[in-house]
């Protein structure tokens, strides 16, 4: 059977990272009120249906409803991004999602499990068709027309906070280089099931923040932590035995990619 909706574990993970807040920059609207009223929407970054905003025909049903293609928004900002897909591209919305989720929780609090379930229940009641028609899975139906919002500012720039690794692009990119290198090496280890998100959780546990939100004064500690992780992989050990570098130094990275 083809996948037609996000799974409950996926929605729980989304809700945990969201901290029950809309992911649109500076929006503080809760997704689920304490009273239990659901005001948030599970949105697809690349549309779930042909003809929808940012639809990608190459996506599988699984990736279309996966965590990476979903974002939680209030009803107002859901309409804003879908009414202006030329401004709100999939790349921009992915950036919104990534920035919003930086300070979220890895695990869902027991008190919030019901709220995540309510979000999914609400999603199941709403079916959005190309052309802007909305039908509710309830007695009768409600139809809504398209909402058009004119935005004179064609680009939106989201800046990271000062004093963190993300605020300095060369350092941010070098840490990401090491993370990607670790993924490359760790995924090739025989006899072990590779867990892609594990390194992110380990960094947060060790440094108390997501990898690019760590204070700049801990940059060297983070890079040494990741270099040590790479060196300890099977492929990393083999390379060290053969005298082959496992990664670029920070200075070498800057020179290689023209930061100097």
Secondary structure as UniProt FT lines:
FT   HELIX           8..18
FT   TURN            19..20
FT   TURN            25..26
FT   TURN            34..35
FT   STRAND          40..44
FT   TURN            50..51
FT   TURN            53..54
FT   TURN            57..58
FT   HELIX           61..64
FT   HELIX           67..69
FT   STRAND          70..74
FT   HELIX           75..83
FT   TURN            85..87
FT   HELIX           90..100
FT   HELIX           101..103
FT   HELIX           110..112
FT   HELIX           113..125
FT   STRAND          126..129
FT   TURN            130..132
FT   STRAND          133..136
FT   TURN            162..163
FT   HELIX           165..167
FT   HELIX           169..186
FT   TURN            187..188
FT   TURN            190..191
FT   TURN            196..197
FT   HELIX           198..207
FT   HELIX           211..213
FT   HELIX           216..218
FT   HELIX           219..231
FT   HELIX           234..241
FT   TURN            242..243
FT   HELIX           250..256
FT   TURN            257..258
//
